Amino acid sequence: MRNSLRVLRAQLEISQAELAERLGIARQTVNALETGKYAPSLPLAFKIAKVFQKPVEEIFDPTDVED
């Protein structure tokens, strides 16, 4: 799933490790999210949206989901 996590994280000037800590997940999971190898659960997507203070659909591209 395409997303703007890497760009948003850079704008906040935080590392993958710091974002992972804020979200309560592993740094490797942040990396997998940023590279599109992993789609977040709905609760995780809402946590991410809260960190960046943006709507979920502004961070994740729902049209890029495989059925």
C-alpha positions as CSV (number, residue, x, y, z in Angstrom):
1,M,0.0,0.0,0.0
2,R,1.4,3.4,-1.0
3,N,1.8,5.9,1.7
4,S,3.5,9.2,2.6
5,L,5.1,8.0,5.9
6,R,8.7,8.6,4.9
7,V,7.9,12.1,3.8
8,L,5.9,12.9,6.9
9,R,8.5,11.4,9.2
10,A,11.2,13.5,7.5
11,Q,9.1,16.6,8.0
12,L,8.9,15.9,11.7
13,E,12.6,15.1,11.7
14,I,12.2,11.8,13.5
15,S,13.9,8.5,12.9
16,Q,12.2,5.2,12.1
17,A,13.1,4.1,15.6
18,E,11.5,7.2,17.2
19,L,8.3,6.7,15.2
20,A,8.3,3.0,16.1
21,E,8.6,3.9,19.8
22,R,5.7,6.4,19.6
23,L,3.6,3.8,17.9
24,G,4.6,0.9,20.1
25,I,5.9,-1.2,17.2
26,A,9.3,-2.4,15.9
27,R,11.5,-0.2,13.8
28,Q,11.4,-3.0,11.1
29,T,7.6,-2.6,11.0
30,V,8.0,1.1,10.3
31,N,10.4,0.2,7.5
32,A,8.0,-2.3,6.1
33,L,5.2,0.2,6.2
34,E,7.3,2.9,4.4
35,T,8.3,0.5,1.7
36,G,4.8,-0.7,1.1
37,K,5.6,-4.3,2.2
38,Y,3.1,-4.2,5.0
39,A,-0.4,-2.7,5.3
40,P,-1.2,-1.5,8.8
41,S,-4.1,-2.7,10.8
42,L,-6.9,-0.2,11.3
43,P,-5.9,0.6,14.9
44,L,-2.3,1.1,13.8
45,A,-3.4,3.4,10.9
46,F,-5.3,5.5,13.3
47,K,-2.3,5.7,15.7
48,I,-0.1,6.8,12.8
49,A,-2.7,9.4,11.7
50,K,-2.7,10.8,15.3
51,V,1.1,11.1,15.4
52,F,1.1,13.1,12.1
53,Q,-2.2,14.9,12.9
54,K,-3.7,14.0,9.5
55,P,-6.6,11.9,8.3
56,V,-5.8,8.3,7.6
57,E,-6.7,8.6,3.9
58,E,-4.2,11.5,3.6
59,I,-1.4,9.2,4.7
60,F,-2.4,5.9,3.0
61,D,-3.6,5.5,-0.6
62,P,-6.7,3.3,-0.3
63,T,-6.8,2.9,-4.2
64,D,-3.5,1.0,-4.1
65,V,-4.9,-2.0,-2.2
66,E,-4.9,-5.5,-3.8
67,D,-8.1,-7.4,-3.5
